[in-house]
């Protein structure tokens, strides 16, 4: 390699970088503006595949409207210009027929799409296929009532993957009418809000840990407050306790145009929570305040009689 490297023995700095950029698999190549420290592109592997000569260097992010520009398809073969998306909330749906979780989500998403449209909301979805053949794409797309990037336009599909740093499917990115990201967790939101009452799913500072959003525990360090939720009000009280602290941390990093270094959850009593406690070898106590860092296989535990805002903030 003709470039620089961290010393092999410097495990602390390596771990900090893995966590800062939420790297979940390798190889992973992330481009950063050294002057500001901001991420230029999370999906550098696609960049060097698509632009091996570096003609588009420094590969900075472009607006969604520019990257998606061109004809989009309906499943009846009709072509629609991407300009028709202007003024609408847009879901950018990365999915493939060969992926069982994708097919399961698509069935739910079709119903969500119809409910949102029937409620009079301006909403469109753009399917970005990861299918392995055009026939598979056509078969899968025939089940979808929304738009798609033509399968033959591999360059545009790749640019959209690069724009959002897609590392796995299914992924649903929800954009506001200006093309800015509202949430990258559209999959979780759709599954948790079957009636679409909270559309367009602006992120909540504190989430209740469920089967559908537990995957987020793998995305970086997470503060999890375990409570005995046989009392329905206890989970809500725990959220209210954490929320001001979560909001303060999120706002601090948003001001720097950075993602917060923690996600925040409240976990009740159910089979999934029991499995998480077993997997991470946590004590059975409740309330139990923890920070879990799955990628580092690390945990930090605060086992006290009463959790107060001061204890949470200090922790």
C-alpha positions as CSV (number, residue, x, y, z in Angstrom):
1,X,0.0,0.0,0.0
2,X,1.4,3.4,-1.0
3,X,-0.6,5.3,1.8
4,X,-0.6,5.6,5.6
5,X,-1.8,3.2,8.2
6,X,-2.5,3.1,12.0
7,X,0.1,1.1,13.9
8,X,-1.2,-2.5,14.3
9,X,-0.8,-2.3,18.0
10,X,-2.9,0.9,18.4
11,X,-6.1,-1.0,19.1
12,X,-7.7,2.0,20.9
13,X,-7.6,4.4,17.9
14,X,-8.7,1.6,15.5
15,X,-11.7,0.9,17.7
16,X,-12.6,4.6,17.9
17,X,-12.5,4.9,14.1
18,X,-14.6,1.7,13.6
19,X,-17.2,3.1,16.1
20,X,-17.1,6.7,14.8
21,X,-17.9,5.6,11.2
22,X,-20.2,2.7,12.3
23,X,-18.3,0.2,10.2
24,X,-20.2,-3.1,10.3
25,X,-18.3,-5.1,7.6
26,X,-15.1,-5.2,5.6
27,X,-13.7,-4.1,3.3
28,X,-15.0,-0.6,3.9
29,X,-13.7,2.6,2.4
30,X,-14.8,6.0,3.6
31,X,-13.7,9.3,2.2
32,X,-13.4,12.3,4.5
33,X,-12.7,16.0,4.0
34,X,-9.6,16.4,6.2
35,X,-10.2,20.2,6.6
36,X,-13.6,19.7,8.2
37,X,-13.6,16.1,9.3
38,X,-16.9,15.6,7.5
39,X,-17.7,12.4,5.6
40,X,-17.6,12.9,1.8
41,X,-18.7,9.4,0.8
42,X,-19.4,6.3,2.9
43,X,-19.4,3.8,0.1
44,X,-15.9,4.3,-1.4
45,X,-15.8,0.8,-2.8
46,X,-18.5,1.6,-5.2
47,X,-16.7,4.9,-6.0
48,X,-13.5,3.3,-7.1
49,X,-15.4,0.6,-9.0
50,X,-17.5,3.2,-10.9
51,X,-14.8,5.8,-11.3
52,X,-11.4,4.0,-11.4
53,X,-9.7,6.9,-13.1
54,X,-10.7,9.3,-10.4
55,X,-12.4,11.7,-12.9
56,X,-15.1,12.6,-10.4
57,X,-12.7,13.2,-7.5
58,X,-13.2,14.3,-4.7
59,X,-16.5,12.3,-4.9
60,X,-18.6,14.7,-2.8
61,X,-22.3,14.1,-2.2
62,X,-24.7,15.4,-4.8
63,X,-28.4,16.3,-4.4
64,X,-30.8,13.4,-4.7
65,X,-32.6,15.2,-7.6
66,X,-29.3,15.3,-9.5
67,X,-28.4,11.6,-8.8
68,X,-31.9,10.2,-9.6
69,X,-32.3,12.5,-12.7
70,X,-33.7,10.6,-15.7
71,X,-36.6,8.3,-16.7
72,X,-38.2,6.1,-14.0
73,X,-40.4,3.2,-14.7
74,X,-43.9,1.9,-13.7
75,X,-44.5,-1.8,-13.7
76,X,-46.7,-1.5,-16.8
77,X,-43.7,-0.2,-18.7
78,X,-44.8,3.4,-18.7
79,X,-41.9,5.9,-18.3
80,X,-42.0,8.9,-16.0
81,X,-39.5,11.7,-15.6
82,X,-37.8,12.0,-12.2
83,X,-38.9,15.6,-12.1
84,X,-42.4,14.3,-11.2
85,X,-41.0,13.6,-7.7
86,X,-40.7,17.3,-6.9
87,X,-42.8,18.4,-4.0
88,X,-43.2,14.9,-2.7
89,X,-41.9,12.9,0.2
90,X,-39.8,10.1,-1.4
91,X,-38.9,6.7,-0.2
92,X,-35.7,5.3,-1.8
93,X,-36.1,1.5,-1.6
94,X,-33.1,-0.7,-1.9
95,X,-34.2,-4.3,-2.3
96,X,-34.0,-7.5,-4.3
97,X,-36.2,-10.5,-5.0
98,X,-33.6,-13.0,-3.9
99,X,-33.6,-11.6,-0.3
100,X,-36.4,-13.1,1.9
101,X,-36.5,-10.1,4.3
102,X,-36.9,-7.8,1.3
103,X,-39.9,-9.7,0.0
104,X,-41.5,-9.7,3.5
105,X,-41.0,-5.9,3.8
106,X,-42.3,-5.3,0.3
107,X,-45.7,-6.9,1.2
108,X,-46.0,-4.5,4.2
109,X,-44.7,-1.5,2.3
110,X,-47.3,-1.9,-0.5
111,X,-50.1,-1.5,2.0
112,X,-48.3,1.4,3.7
113,X,-47.8,3.1,0.4
114,X,-51.5,2.8,-0.4
115,X,-52.6,4.1,3.0
116,X,-50.4,7.1,2.8
117,X,-51.6,7.9,-0.8
118,X,-55.2,7.4,0.2
119,X,-54.7,9.9,3.1
120,X,-53.9,12.5,0.5
121,X,-50.1,12.7,1.2
122,X,-47.7,13.5,-1.6
123,X,-45.5,10.4,-1.4
124,X,-43.7,8.3,-3.9
125,X,-41.3,5.4,-3.7
126,X,-38.3,4.7,-6.0
127,X,-37.2,1.1,-6.2
128,X,-33.4,0.7,-6.6
129,X,-32.9,-3.0,-7.5
130,X,-30.1,-5.3,-6.3
131,X,-31.5,-8.2,-8.3
132,X,-29.2,-10.5,-10.2
133,X,-30.9,-10.4,-13.5
134,X,-33.4,-8.2,-15.4
135,X,-36.0,-11.1,-15.3
136,X,-35.8,-11.2,-11.5
137,X,-36.1,-7.4,-11.4
138,X,-39.3,-7.5,-13.7
139,X,-40.9,-10.3,-11.6
140,X,-40.2,-8.5,-8.3
141,X,-41.2,-5.0,-9.7
142,X,-44.5,-6.4,-11.0
143,X,-45.6,-6.6,-7.3
144,X,-44.9,-2.9,-6.7
145,X,-47.3,0.0,-7.3
146,X,-44.5,2.7,-7.3
147,X,-41.6,3.8,-9.5
148,X,-38.2,2.2,-10.2
149,X,-34.8,3.1,-11.7
150,X,-34.5,1.0,-14.9
151,X,-32.5,-2.2,-14.2
152,X,-30.4,-1.5,-17.3
153,X,-29.2,1.9,-15.8
154,X,-26.6,0.3,-13.6
155,X,-24.7,3.5,-13.2
156,X,-27.6,5.4,-11.7
157,X,-28.4,2.5,-9.4
158,X,-24.8,2.5,-8.3
159,X,-24.7,6.3,-7.7
160,X,-27.8,6.0,-5.5
161,X,-26.1,3.2,-3.5
162,X,-23.1,5.5,-3.1
163,X,-25.1,8.5,-2.2
164,X,-26.7,6.8,0.9
165,X,-23.8,4.4,1.7
166,X,-26.0,1.3,1.4
167,X,-24.4,-1.7,3.2
168,X,-27.3,-4.1,3.3
169,X,-30.8,-4.7,2.1
170,X,-33.7,-4.1,2.5
171,X,-33.1,-0.4,3.2
172,X,-35.7,2.3,2.9
173,X,-34.5,5.9,3.0
174,X,-37.3,8.5,3.5
175,X,-36.6,12.0,2.1
176,X,-38.5,15.3,2.6
177,X,-39.7,17.3,-0.4
178,X,-36.4,19.1,-0.5
179,X,-34.5,15.8,-0.9
180,X,-33.0,15.8,2.6
181,X,-33.0,12.6,4.6
182,X,-35.7,12.3,7.3
183,X,-34.8,8.8,8.3
184,X,-32.6,6.0,7.1
185,X,-34.7,3.6,9.2
186,X,-37.7,3.5,7.0
187,X,-37.8,-0.3,7.3
188,X,-38.2,-0.2,11.1
189,X,-40.7,2.7,10.9
190,X,-42.9,0.9,8.4
191,X,-43.0,-2.3,10.5
192,X,-43.6,-0.4,13.7
193,X,-46.3,1.9,12.3
194,X,-48.6,-0.3,10.3
195,X,-51.3,2.4,10.1
196,X,-48.8,5.0,9.0
197,X,-50.0,7.5,11.6
198,X,-46.5,8.9,12.2
199,X,-45.6,9.3,8.5
200,X,-43.1,10.7,7.4
201,X,-41.4,9.1,10.4
202,X,-39.2,11.8,11.8
203,X,-36.7,10.1,14.2
204,X,-37.5,9.9,17.9
205,X,-34.8,10.6,20.4
206,X,-35.6,7.5,22.4
207,X,-37.0,4.3,21.0
208,X,-38.7,1.3,22.7
209,X,-36.6,-1.7,21.8
210,X,-38.6,-4.1,19.6
211,X,-37.9,-7.1,17.4
212,X,-38.0,-4.9,14.3
213,X,-35.6,-2.2,15.5
214,X,-33.2,-4.4,17.5
215,X,-31.0,-4.5,14.3
216,X,-30.0,-1.0,15.2
217,X,-28.0,-2.2,18.2
218,X,-25.4,-3.4,15.7
219,X,-25.0,0.1,14.2
220,X,-22.9,1.6,17.0
221,X,-22.9,2.2,20.8
222,X,-26.4,2.3,22.3
223,X,-27.7,3.4,25.6
224,X,-30.3,0.9,26.8
225,X,-32.4,1.4,29.9
226,X,-33.9,-2.0,31.0
227,X,-37.1,-1.6,33.0
228,X,-39.8,-4.0,34.4
229,X,-42.5,-3.1,31.9
230,X,-45.4,-5.2,33.5
231,X,-46.5,-1.7,34.5
232,X,-47.4,0.0,31.1
233,X,-46.5,3.4,32.5
234,X,-43.0,2.4,33.5
235,X,-41.7,2.2,30.0
236,X,-43.1,5.6,29.1
237,X,-41.7,7.1,32.3
238,X,-38.3,5.7,31.4
239,X,-38.5,7.3,28.0
240,X,-39.3,10.7,29.5
241,X,-36.4,10.4,31.9
242,X,-33.9,9.8,29.1
243,X,-35.3,12.0,26.4
244,X,-34.0,15.4,27.5
245,X,-30.5,14.0,27.7
246,X,-30.8,12.3,24.3
247,X,-32.2,15.5,22.7
248,X,-29.2,17.5,24.1
249,X,-26.6,15.1,22.8
250,X,-28.4,14.8,19.4
251,X,-28.6,18.6,19.0
252,X,-25.0,19.0,19.9
253,X,-23.8,16.8,17.1
254,X,-26.4,18.0,14.6
255,X,-25.0,21.5,15.1
256,X,-21.7,20.0,13.8
257,X,-23.5,18.2,11.0
258,X,-22.5,14.9,12.6
259,X,-24.5,11.8,13.7
260,X,-24.8,11.4,17.5
261,X,-22.4,8.9,18.9
262,X,-25.2,7.0,20.7
263,X,-28.7,5.6,20.0
264,X,-31.1,5.6,22.9
265,X,-33.5,2.7,23.8
266,X,-35.8,1.6,26.6
267,X,-36.2,-2.2,26.9
268,X,-39.1,-3.9,28.7
269,X,-39.7,-7.5,29.6
270,X,-40.1,-9.9,26.6
271,X,-38.4,-12.8,24.9
272,X,-36.3,-10.5,22.7
273,X,-35.0,-8.5,25.7
274,X,-34.3,-11.8,27.6
275,X,-32.3,-13.0,24.7
276,X,-30.3,-9.7,24.6
277,X,-29.6,-9.9,28.3
278,X,-28.4,-13.5,27.9
279,X,-26.3,-12.7,24.9
280,X,-24.6,-9.7,26.6
281,X,-24.5,-11.5,30.0
282,X,-26.3,-8.7,31.8
283,X,-27.6,-9.0,35.4
284,X,-31.4,-9.5,35.8
285,X,-31.8,-6.3,37.7
286,X,-34.4,-3.7,36.7
287,X,-34.0,-0.8,36.3
288,X,-30.6,-1.4,34.7
289,X,-28.8,1.3,32.8
290,X,-26.3,0.1,30.1
291,X,-24.3,1.2,27.1
292,X,-23.9,-1.7,24.7
293,X,-21.3,-1.6,21.9
294,X,-21.9,-4.8,19.9
295,X,-19.1,-4.2,17.3
296,X,-16.5,-3.8,20.1
297,X,-18.1,-6.6,22.2
298,X,-18.2,-4.1,25.1
299,X,-20.7,-3.2,27.7
300,X,-20.9,-0.6,30.5
301,X,-23.4,-1.2,33.3
302,X,-24.9,1.1,36.0
303,X,-26.9,-1.0,38.5
304,X,-28.5,1.3,41.0
305,X,-31.7,1.3,43.0
306,X,-33.1,4.4,41.2
307,X,-32.2,5.9,37.8
308,X,-32.3,9.7,37.9
309,X,-31.5,12.2,35.1
310,X,-28.3,13.1,36.9
311,X,-27.2,9.5,36.9
312,X,-28.0,9.0,33.2
313,X,-26.1,12.2,32.2
314,X,-23.1,11.3,34.3
315,X,-23.1,7.8,32.9
